[in-house]
Amino acid sequence: MVATVNIMVVGRTYEISCDEGQEDDVQALAAEVDRRATELLRSVGQVGDARLLVMVCLMMADEIGELRRRDGSATTSQDELDATLSTRLDALTRTIEAIAERLEKA
């Protein structure tokens, strides 16, 4: 089943589709994207919505890569870490794709 959730990123509201039951996760992911985008805007200034989104995605992807490298030596198995990161990354990817689609239509 598909659900819809309204999120806000840098003052703009987007209607995002997600799996039913994932609404809270999407809201939390959007809040993190909004926090990072707002922070980035403060440091680099206005760069356009699409470029800002790409910059935020690159920063988050870099952090995910760093977490994978660092957590690889932890007691949790690599497969468990990969599964957790993959699930979170999939949800974030769906959110980012929906935002990018909305930006292209705007």
N, C-alpha and C positions, 0 to 999 in steps of 0.2 A: 504494500500500500504506500502511496506517496502522500507526503504532508508538505505544507507550505509554512515558511517562517519568514518574518520580516526582520532584517538585520540592518544595522547602521555602520557604515564605514566612512570615516572622515566627513561626517555630517550628511551623507547621502544614504537614503533608505533603499534597500534592495529586497525584492521578494524572491526567496530562494526555495527551491524544491529539495526535499530530502526524504529519506526513508522514514516512515512513521516510527515514532519513538526516538528519533535522532535530533529532534528539535532543540533540546537543551544543549547537546553537543555542538550543533551548528552555531547556536547563540554564543557559546563559550569560545569557539574558534573565531567567530566574527569579532568578538570583543578583543581577542588577542591581535588579530589583523588590524583592527582599528587602533589599538594602542601603539602598535609598531609603526603604522602608517602616519599617525599623528606625530609621533616622535621623529620619524624620518623627515616629515614636512618641516618641522622646526629646525632641523639641521641643514637641509639642502634647499629649502624654499619650494615654491610651486614648480612642479615639473610635468604636470599633466597626469590625469587619472591612470591611464594605461601604463605609463612609465613608472609611476609611483607603485602600482600594483606589482609590476615586474621586479622592482627593486626590493619590495617587501618579500616577495616569493624567493628571490635569490638569497636574501639574508636568512630566511627561515630554512631553506634547503641547506645552506652552509652550517647552520646550527644542528640540523638533523644529522648531517654527515659527521660533525664533531662528536655528537652524542653516540653515534654508532661506533666510532673509533674508540672513544673513551670507555663506553660501557661494554665493549667486547671483552674486556679483561675482568669484568665483574662476575659475581657468582651466578647471575642469571644466564641461562644459555643463550647463545646467539640467535637460535631459532625463536625463542620467546621474545627477545628484544626486537627481532625483525618483524614478528607478527604484530606486536604492539605498535611499533612505529608505522608499519604498513597500514594498519587500521586507521590510525590517526591521520596519516598522510593522505589516505584515500578520502576521508571526510573533508580534509582541508582542500584537497584538489577539487572536489565537487563544488565546494563553496567558491573557490577562486575562479573556476570555469564559469560558474553562474554570474559572478560579478563581472568578469571580463566580457561575457556575452551581453550583459546589460550595458556596459560601457560602450561597446561597439554599436549598439542600437541608439545610444543617446546622441 
